[in-house]
């Protein structure tokens, strides 16, 4: 009997150790660079890899640039072109960060938590700090996360006539959402 209890305790402990990292390959990143002049520069990528380590508070996501879908093929061509994201030379962008106050989140209790996430966003091999508020919803062992922030395109070497003409926002809004298991 003691061996059975010891074995079950070991299995439970091992399971909780492996459950510390929550991941998905179907997170979503929305890119909204619309302006009063043009409402079309909006894209969505539903094939983003994301992870949250519930023990350390580490947060990360990686998106393939060519997987962003625009309703206008011409905008998609610009987005992937050399002046914008140059997806042939820089095929992905990444975020690596950490939950600022991990003690605010009880990953064992179903609830909604608002936290600060600080990290680094790398686009076109340019890395800049990003700090944003995020919401984490814990439900039955699954995490649903959302965060929104803006970036300055010029900070990442993204330029062009449509941006200068006001057809594309100089500071687009990026929204990241994921359901991690």
Secondary structure, DSSP 8 states (H G I E B T S, - for coil): -HHHHHHHHHHHHHHHHHTTEEEEEEEEEEEE---SS-S--EEEEEEEEEEEETTT-EEEEEEEGGG-EESSHHHHHHHHSTTTT-TTT--EEEEEEEETTGGG--TTS-EEEEEEEEEEEEETTEEEEEEEEEEEEEETTEEEEEEEEE--GGGGT---HHHHTTSS-SS-EEEEEEEE-
